[in-house]
Amino acid sequence: MSRVCQITGKKAMGGHNVSHSNIKTKRQFRPNLHTKKFFVPELDDYVVLKVSAKGIRNINKKGVWNCIIEASEKGIIK
């Protein structure tokens, strides 16, 4: 599962580089992913997740366990 956020489900999307002369070439917009280790008190263990910057903010707001449950309900984490 490379280049996909395990919390938000963000993945790379396509687009164009547009030059001054309006020539368009293909490019990819990739999410800002980080491999982070989070402590889950409910499991009393650490979990390693590949999360985007927005995913880290969601974890800080809601808690890691709630975010993992939400992601599994949405089908992002299996």
Secondary structure, DSSP 8 states (H G I E B T S, - for coil): -TTB-TTT--B-EEEEEE-TT--EEEEEE---EEEEEEEETTTTEEEEEEEEHHHHHHHHHH-HHHHHHHHHHHTS--
